[in-house]
């Protein structure tokens, strides 16, 4: 009978250990997920503000070019062509895989820096 009590105590200790370990993992996952959501929200806000800036700056540049060229539409065409050129360059880089490699390296370096901060 005494061996049975030791086995029951051992089983109970293992169960308690697993419960505590599960809670630690759960808290760690919640912490990382909340940090990720916070970063995404901050990025989306910053990206939205940047896009508003870019739109208004584009209108400013197009209007300024219109005045310089004494035209009602050439400035808008030039600015639109500039953005079309950027899209074409992005598509070429995307098809070559250079953008994907750049993004992968950025994610890996960000992940490594997070791991270094935790240690």
JOBEL-V972467 format. One record per pair of residues at least 12 apart in sequence whose ideal C-beta (glycine too) atoms are under 10 Angstrom apart, sorted by sequence separation. I is the first residue (numbers start at 0). J is the second residue. D is the distance in whole Angstrom. If there is no record, write none. Layout:
BEGIN
I_J_D ; I_J_D
END
This chain:
BEGIN
61_73_9 ; 62_74_6 ; 64_76_9 ; 65_77_9 ; 61_74_4 ; 62_75_9 ; 64_77_6 ; 65_78_10 ; 60_74_7 ; 61_75_5 ; 64_78_7 ; 59_74_10 ; 60_75_10 ; 61_76_8 ; 63_78_10 ; 58_74_9 ; 61_77_7 ; 62_78_10 ; 57_74_10 ; 58_75_9 ; 60_77_8 ; 61_78_4 ; 57_75_9 ; 60_78_6 ; 61_79_8 ; 59_78_10 ; 58_78_8 ; 61_81_10 ; 57_78_5 ; 60_81_9 ; 56_78_10 ; 57_79_9 ; 57_81_9 ; 57_82_8 ; 53_82_9 ; 38_109_10 ; 34_113_9 ; 31_113_9 ; 31_117_10 ; 27_117_10
END
